Amino acid sequence: MVKVYSLSTCPWCKKVKQFLDDQNVQYDVVDVDLTQGEEQKKALEEVEELTGKRAFPVTVINGTVIQGFKQEDIEGALKDEA
C-alpha cells in the first residue's frame, strides 16, 4: 500500500508522483490543498502525526514514512514491499 500526501502546486510532490508513475506503482494520493473542510483537516492531522510537521510531500509505503522526494528511500521501501 502506497499513499502520497501532496500539494497540487508543489514541484517535489510532482516529482514523487512522476517517479511512482514511471515505476508503474499504484498509489493513493491526497492533494491536501484541493480538499476542503473536515477532509482537509483530517489529512493535515495525518501528515502531522506521521512527520511531526506540515511539510510535503509525504510518502507512506507499508508503514515507512518518507518526507520529501528521496528517490533512493522510495526505491528501498518499494523493494521491501515487493
The first five atom37 places (N, CA, C, CB, O) and aatype in JSON, in Angstrom:
{
  "aatype": [12, 19, 11, 19, 18, 15, 10, 15, 16, 4, 14, 17, 4, 11, 11, 19, 11, 5, 13, 10, 3, 3, 5, 2, 19, 5, 18, 3, 19, 19, 3, 19, 3, 10, 16, 5, 7, 6, 6, 5, 11, 11, 0, 10, 6, 6, 19, 6, 6, 10, 16, 7, 11, 1, 0, 13, 14, 19, 16, 19, 9, 2, 7, 16, 19, 9, 5, 7, 13, 11, 5, 6, 3, 9, 6, 7, 0, 10, 11, 3, 6, 0],
  "atom_mask": [
    [1, 1, 1, 1, 1],
    [1, 1, 1, 1, 1],
    [1, 1, 1, 1, 1],
    [1, 1, 1, 1, 1],
    [1, 1, 1, 1, 1],
    [1, 1, 1, 1, 1],
    [1, 1, 1, 1, 1],
    [1, 1, 1, 1, 1],
    [1, 1, 1, 1, 1],
    [1, 1, 1, 1, 1],
    [1, 1, 1, 1, 1],
    [1, 1, 1, 1, 1],
    [1, 1, 1, 1, 1],
    [1, 1, 1, 1, 1],
    [1, 1, 1, 1, 1],
    [1, 1, 1, 1, 1],
    [1, 1, 1, 1, 1],
    [1, 1, 1, 1, 1],
    [1, 1, 1, 1, 1],
    [1, 1, 1, 1, 1],
    [1, 1, 1, 1, 1],
    [1, 1, 1, 1, 1],
    [1, 1, 1, 1, 1],
    [1, 1, 1, 1, 1],
    [1, 1, 1, 1, 1],
    [1, 1, 1, 1, 1],
    [1, 1, 1, 1, 1],
    [1, 1, 1, 1, 1],
    [1, 1, 1, 1, 1],
    [1, 1, 1, 1, 1],
    [1, 1, 1, 1, 1],
    [1, 1, 1, 1, 1],
    [1, 1, 1, 1, 1],
    [1, 1, 1, 1, 1],
    [1, 1, 1, 1, 1],
    [1, 1, 1, 1, 1],
    [1, 1, 1, 0, 1],
    [1, 1, 1, 1, 1],
    [1, 1, 1, 1, 1],
    [1, 1, 1, 1, 1],
    [1, 1, 1, 1, 1],
    [1, 1, 1, 1, 1],
    [1, 1, 1, 1, 1],
    [1, 1, 1, 1, 1],
    [1, 1, 1, 1, 1],
    [1, 1, 1, 1, 1],
    [1, 1, 1, 1, 1],
    [1, 1, 1, 1, 1],
    [1, 1, 1, 1, 1],
    [1, 1, 1, 1, 1],
    [1, 1, 1, 1, 1],
    [1, 1, 1, 0, 1],
    [1, 1, 1, 1, 1],
    [1, 1, 1, 1, 1],
    [1, 1, 1, 1, 1],
    [1, 1, 1, 1, 1],
    [1, 1, 1, 1, 1],
    [1, 1, 1, 1, 1],
    [1, 1, 1, 1, 1],
    [1, 1, 1, 1, 1],
    [1, 1, 1, 1, 1],
    [1, 1, 1, 1, 1],
    [1, 1, 1, 0, 1],
    [1, 1, 1, 1, 1],
    [1, 1, 1, 1, 1],
    [1, 1, 1, 1, 1],
    [1, 1, 1, 1, 1],
    [1, 1, 1, 0, 1],
    [1, 1, 1, 1, 1],
    [1, 1, 1, 1, 1],
    [1, 1, 1, 1, 1],
    [1, 1, 1, 1, 1],
    [1, 1, 1, 1, 1],
    [1, 1, 1, 1, 1],
    [1, 1, 1, 1, 1],
    [1, 1, 1, 0, 1],
    [1, 1, 1, 1, 1],
    [1, 1, 1, 1, 1],
    [1, 1, 1, 1, 1],
    [1, 1, 1, 1, 1],
    [1, 1, 1, 1, 1],
    [1, 1, 1, 1, 1]
  ],
  "atom_positions": [
    [[0.85, -1.19, 0.0], [0.0, 0.0, 0.0], [0.88, 1.24, 0.0], [-0.96, 0.0, 1.22], [1.74, 1.41, 0.87]],
    [[0.67, 2.09, -0.97], [1.45, 3.33, -1.1], [0.48, 4.5, -1.08], [2.31, 3.35, -2.41], [-0.53, 4.5, -1.78]],
    [[0.8, 5.49, -0.25], [-0.05, 6.69, -0.16], [0.85, 7.91, -0.19], [-0.93, 6.67, 1.13], [1.89, 7.95, 0.46]],
    [[0.43, 8.91, -0.96], [1.19, 10.15, -1.07], [0.31, 11.31, -0.62], [1.69, 10.37, -2.53], [-0.8, 11.49, -1.1]],
    [[0.83, 12.09, 0.31], [0.19, 13.34, 0.73], [0.96, 14.44, 0.02], [0.2, 13.54, 2.32], [2.18, 14.54, 0.15]],
    [[0.26, 15.27, -0.75], [0.95, 16.28, -1.52], [0.14, 17.57, -1.61], [1.26, 15.77, -2.91], [-0.99, 17.65, -1.13]],
    [[0.76, 18.55, -2.23], [0.08, 19.78, -2.61], [0.11, 19.82, -4.13], [0.76, 21.06, -1.96], [1.13, 19.48, -4.74]],
    [[-0.97, 20.23, -4.74], [-1.07, 20.18, -6.2], [-0.05, 21.08, -6.9], [-2.45, 20.56, -6.63], [0.28, 20.85, -8.06]],
    [[0.44, 22.1, -6.2], [1.37, 23.05, -6.8], [2.83, 22.8, -6.43], [0.99, 24.44, -6.4], [3.72, 23.52, -6.89]],
    [[3.1, 21.8, -5.63], [4.44, 21.53, -5.1], [5.29, 20.75, -6.12], [4.35, 20.74, -3.78], [4.92, 19.65, -6.53]],
    [[6.44, 21.33, -6.54], [7.28, 20.63, -7.52], [7.85, 19.3, -7.01], [8.41, 21.52, -7.95], [7.98, 18.35, -7.78]],
    [[8.18, 19.23, -5.73], [8.72, 17.98, -5.19], [7.63, 16.92, -5.11], [9.32, 18.21, -3.8], [7.91, 15.73, -5.28]],
    [[6.41, 17.34, -4.85], [5.28, 16.41, -4.83], [5.08, 15.82, -6.22], [3.97, 17.11, -4.34], [4.83, 14.62, -6.38]],
    [[5.19, 16.67, -7.22], [5.04, 16.22, -8.61], [6.13, 15.22, -8.96], [5.08, 17.41, -9.59], [5.87, 14.25, -9.68]],
    [[7.35, 15.43, -8.46], [8.45, 14.5, -8.72], [8.16, 13.13, -8.11], [9.77, 15.07, -8.16], [8.42, 12.11, -8.74]],
    [[7.62, 13.11, -6.9], [7.28, 11.83, -6.26], [6.24, 11.09, -7.1], [6.76, 12.05, -4.82], [6.4, 9.91, -7.39]],
    [[5.19, 11.79, -7.48], [4.11, 11.15, -8.26], [4.63, 10.69, -9.62], [2.92, 12.12, -8.43], [4.27, 9.6, -10.08]],
    [[5.46, 11.49, -10.27], [6.01, 11.1, -11.57], [6.91, 9.88, -11.43], [6.8, 12.26, -12.2], [6.87, 8.97, -12.26]],
    [[7.72, 9.84, -10.37], [8.59, 8.69, -10.14], [7.77, 7.43, -9.94], [9.5, 8.94, -8.92], [8.07, 6.38, -10.53]],
    [[6.73, 7.51, -9.11], [5.88, 6.34, -8.88], [5.19, 5.91, -10.18], [4.83, 6.64, -7.79], [5.08, 4.72, -10.46]],
    [[4.72, 6.88, -10.95], [4.11, 6.57, -12.25], [5.11, 5.86, -13.16], [3.59, 7.87, -12.94], [4.77, 4.87, -13.8]],
    [[6.34, 6.37, -13.21], [7.37, 5.78, -14.07], [7.7, 4.35, -13.65], [8.64, 6.64, -14.02], [8.09, 3.53, -14.48]],
    [[7.54, 4.05, -12.36], [7.81, 2.71, -11.84], [6.57, 1.81, -11.91], [8.3, 2.8, -10.39], [6.6, 0.66, -11.46]],
    [[5.48, 2.33, -12.46], [4.2, 1.6, -12.54], [3.69, 1.16, -11.17], [4.36, 0.37, -13.44], [3.16, 0.06, -11.02]],
    [[3.87, 2.03, -10.19], [3.41, 1.76, -8.83], [2.02, 2.36, -8.67], [4.4, 2.34, -7.76], [1.8, 3.53, -8.98]],
    [[1.09, 1.55, -8.19], [-0.23, 2.08, -7.88], [-0.18, 2.73, -6.51], [-1.33, 0.96, -7.94], [0.41, 2.19, -5.58]],
    [[-0.8, 3.9, -6.39], [-0.77, 4.61, -5.12], [-2.02, 5.46, -4.98], [0.49, 5.48, -5.0], [-2.65, 5.85, -5.96]],
    [[-2.35, 5.74, -3.73], [-3.42, 6.68, -3.42], [-2.76, 8.03, -3.17], [-4.27, 6.21, -2.18], [-1.69, 8.11, -2.57]],
    [[-3.41, 9.08, -3.64], [-2.85, 10.41, -3.44], [-3.89, 11.32, -2.81], [-2.35, 11.01, -4.77], [-5.07, 11.28, -3.17]],
    [[-3.45, 12.13, -1.87], [-4.29, 13.16, -1.27], [-3.61, 14.49, -1.56], [-4.5, 12.93, 0.29], [-2.59, 14.82, -0.96]],
    [[-4.19, 15.25, -2.49], [-3.72, 16.61, -2.73], [-4.4, 17.5, -1.69], [-4.03, 17.1, -4.21], [-5.53, 17.96, -1.88]],
    [[-3.7, 17.71, -0.6], [-4.29, 18.34, 0.59], [-4.89, 19.72, 0.27], [-3.24, 18.48, 1.68], [-5.93, 20.08, 0.82]],
    [[-4.23, 20.48, -0.6], [-4.74, 21.82, -0.91], [-6.02, 21.79, -1.75], [-3.67, 22.62, -1.64], [-6.69, 22.81, -1.88]],
    [[-6.36, 20.64, -2.32], [-7.58, 20.53, -3.11], [-8.74, 19.96, -2.3], [-7.34, 19.65, -4.33], [-9.87, 19.9, -2.78]],
    [[-8.46, 19.55, -1.07], [-9.52, 19.07, -0.19], [-10.09, 20.25, 0.58], [-8.99, 17.96, 0.78], [-9.52, 21.33, 0.6]],
    [[-11.23, 20.02, 1.23], [-11.87, 21.1, 1.98], [-12.4, 20.58, 3.3], [-13.01, 21.73, 1.16], [-12.59, 19.38, 3.49]],
    [[-12.64, 21.5, 4.21], [-13.33, 21.21, 5.46], [-12.7, 20.09, 6.25], [0.0, 0.0, 0.0], [-11.49, 20.06, 6.46]],
    [[-13.55, 19.16, 6.69], [-13.11, 18.06, 7.54], [-12.09, 17.17, 6.84], [-14.31, 17.23, 7.99], [-11.16, 16.66, 7.47]],
    [[-12.27, 16.97, 5.54], [-11.34, 16.12, 4.79], [-9.93, 16.72, 4.82], [-11.82, 15.95, 3.32], [-8.95, 16.0, 5.0]],
    [[-9.82, 18.04, 4.65], [-8.52, 18.7, 4.69], [-7.94, 18.66, 6.1], [-8.64, 20.15, 4.2], [-6.75, 18.41, 6.29]],
    [[-8.78, 18.91, 7.08], [-8.33, 18.88, 8.48], [-7.78, 17.5, 8.83], [-9.5, 19.25, 9.44], [-6.73, 17.38, 9.46]],
    [[-8.48, 16.46, 8.41], [-8.04, 15.09, 8.68], [-6.72, 14.8, 7.99], [-9.11, 14.08, 8.22], [-5.83, 14.2, 8.6]],
    [[-6.57, 15.21, 6.74], [-5.32, 14.97, 6.0], [-4.15, 15.69, 6.67], [-5.47, 15.42, 4.54], [-3.07, 15.11, 6.81]],
    [[-4.35, 16.94, 7.07], [-3.29, 17.69, 7.74], [-2.91, 17.05, 9.07], [-3.72, 19.14, 7.96], [-1.73, 17.0, 9.42]],
    [[-3.89, 16.55, 9.8], [-3.61, 15.86, 11.06], [-2.82, 14.58, 10.81], [-4.92, 15.54, 11.8], [-1.91, 14.26, 11.57]],
    [[-3.16, 13.85, 9.75], [-2.42, 12.62, 9.42], [-0.97, 12.93, 9.09], [-3.09, 11.89, 8.24], [-0.07, 12.23, 9.55]],
    [[-0.74, 13.98, 8.29], [0.63, 14.36, 7.93], [1.41, 14.76, 9.17], [0.62, 15.53, 6.9], [2.56, 14.36, 9.34]],
    [[0.79, 15.53, 10.04], [1.46, 15.97, 11.26], [1.77, 14.78, 12.17], [0.6, 17.01, 12.0], [2.83, 14.74, 12.81]],
    [[0.85, 13.84, 12.24], [1.06, 12.65, 13.06], [2.22, 11.81, 12.5], [-0.23, 11.8, 13.13], [3.01, 11.26, 13.27]],
    [[2.31, 11.72, 11.19], [3.35, 10.92, 10.55], [4.73, 11.55, 10.65], [3.01, 10.69, 9.09], [5.73, 10.85, 10.83]],
    [[4.8, 12.89, 10.53], [6.1, 13.55, 10.41], [6.41, 14.56, 11.52], [6.17, 14.26, 9.11], [7.56, 14.96, 11.68]],
    [[5.41, 14.95, 12.27], [5.63, 15.96, 13.3], [5.56, 17.38, 12.77], [0.0, 0.0, 0.0], [5.78, 18.34, 13.51]],
    [[5.26, 17.51, 11.48], [5.16, 18.85, 10.88], [4.23, 18.8, 9.69], [6.56, 19.38, 10.46], [3.74, 17.74, 9.29]],
    [[3.98, 19.96, 9.12], [3.12, 20.06, 7.93], [4.0, 20.43, 6.74], [1.98, 21.12, 8.13], [4.01, 21.57, 6.3]],
    [[4.72, 19.45, 6.23], [5.6, 19.65, 5.08], [5.3, 18.55, 4.06], [7.11, 19.64, 5.5], [4.94, 17.43, 4.43]],
    [[5.46, 18.88, 2.81], [5.07, 17.97, 1.75], [6.21, 17.81, 0.75], [3.8, 18.47, 1.04], [7.05, 18.71, 0.63]],
    [[6.26, 16.69, 0.04], [5.37, 15.54, 0.06], [5.7, 14.58, 1.2], [5.44, 14.8, -1.27], [6.81, 14.59, 1.75]],
    [[4.72, 13.76, 1.54], [4.9, 12.67, 2.48], [4.44, 11.41, 1.76], [4.11, 12.91, 3.83], [3.29, 11.31, 1.32]],
    [[5.34, 10.44, 1.65], [5.02, 9.17, 1.0], [5.05, 8.09, 2.06], [6.01, 8.86, -0.16], [6.01, 7.99, 2.83]],
    [[4.01, 7.27, 2.11], [3.94, 6.17, 3.07], [3.88, 4.87, 2.27], [2.7, 6.31, 4.03], [2.96, 4.65, 1.48]],
    [[4.88, 4.01, 2.48], [4.95, 2.73, 1.79], [5.02, 1.64, 2.85], [6.18, 2.65, 0.82], [6.04, 1.46, 3.5]],
    [[3.91, 0.92, 3.0], [3.82, -0.14, 4.02], [4.35, 0.3, 5.38], [4.58, -1.37, 3.56], [5.13, -0.42, 6.01]],
    [[3.94, 1.47, 5.82], [4.31, 1.95, 7.14], [5.61, 2.75, 7.17], [0.0, 0.0, 0.0], [5.89, 3.41, 8.17]],
    [[6.4, 2.71, 6.1], [7.62, 3.51, 6.03], [7.26, 4.91, 5.56], [8.68, 2.85, 5.09], [6.68, 5.08, 4.49]],
    [[7.62, 5.9, 6.36], [7.27, 7.29, 6.06], [8.5, 7.99, 5.47], [6.77, 8.03, 7.34], [9.57, 8.01, 6.07]],
    [[8.31, 8.58, 4.28], [9.39, 9.29, 3.61], [8.95, 10.74, 3.39], [9.77, 8.61, 2.25], [7.95, 11.0, 2.72]],
    [[9.7, 11.65, 3.98], [9.41, 13.08, 3.88], [10.24, 13.65, 2.74], [9.71, 13.83, 5.22], [11.45, 13.47, 2.7]],
    [[9.59, 14.33, 1.8], [10.3, 14.92, 0.68], [10.46, 13.93, -0.46], [0.0, 0.0, 0.0], [9.95, 12.81, -0.39]],
    [[11.18, 14.34, -1.5], [11.46, 13.46, -2.64], [12.84, 12.87, -2.45], [11.36, 14.23, -4.0], [13.85, 13.5, -2.76]],
    [[12.87, 11.65, -1.93], [14.12, 10.93, -1.69], [14.03, 9.62, -2.47], [14.36, 10.67, -0.14], [13.57, 8.6, -1.96]],
    [[14.48, 9.68, -3.72], [14.29, 8.57, -4.64], [14.85, 7.26, -4.1], [14.94, 8.9, -5.95], [14.2, 6.22, -4.21]],
    [[16.05, 7.29, -3.52], [16.65, 6.06, -3.01], [15.82, 5.47, -1.88], [18.07, 6.32, -2.51], [15.65, 4.25, -1.81]],
    [[15.29, 6.31, -1.0], [14.45, 5.82, 0.1], [13.16, 5.21, -0.45], [14.14, 6.97, 1.08], [12.69, 4.18, 0.04]],
    [[12.59, 5.86, -1.45], [11.36, 5.35, -2.05], [11.63, 4.01, -2.71], [10.79, 6.35, -3.08], [10.87, 3.06, -2.54]],
    [[12.73, 3.92, -3.48], [13.09, 2.66, -4.14], [13.29, 1.55, -3.12], [14.36, 2.83, -4.98], [12.83, 0.42, -3.32]],
    [[13.99, 1.86, -2.03], [14.23, 0.87, -0.99], [12.95, 0.38, -0.35], [0.0, 0.0, 0.0], [12.77, -0.81, -0.12]],
    [[12.05, 1.31, -0.05], [10.78, 0.93, 0.57], [9.92, 0.12, -0.4], [10.01, 2.19, 1.03], [9.22, -0.8, 0.02]],
    [[9.98, 0.44, -1.68], [9.22, -0.33, -2.67], [9.77, -1.75, -2.8], [9.25, 0.38, -4.03], [9.0, -2.69, -2.97]],
    [[11.1, -1.91, -2.71], [11.7, -3.25, -2.77], [11.26, -4.06, -1.56], [13.26, -3.16, -2.82], [10.97, -5.25, -1.68]],
    [[11.2, -3.41, -0.4], [10.77, -4.11, 0.82], [9.31, -4.55, 0.69], [10.95, -3.21, 2.06], [8.91, -5.56, 1.27]],
    [[8.53, -3.78, -0.06], [7.11, -4.08, -0.2], [6.9, -5.28, -1.13], [6.35, -2.85, -0.74], [5.96, -6.06, -0.93]],
    [[7.75, -5.43, -2.12], [7.58, -6.48, -3.14], [7.67, -7.88, -2.58], [8.6, -6.32, -4.21], [7.54, -8.85, -3.33]]
  ]
}
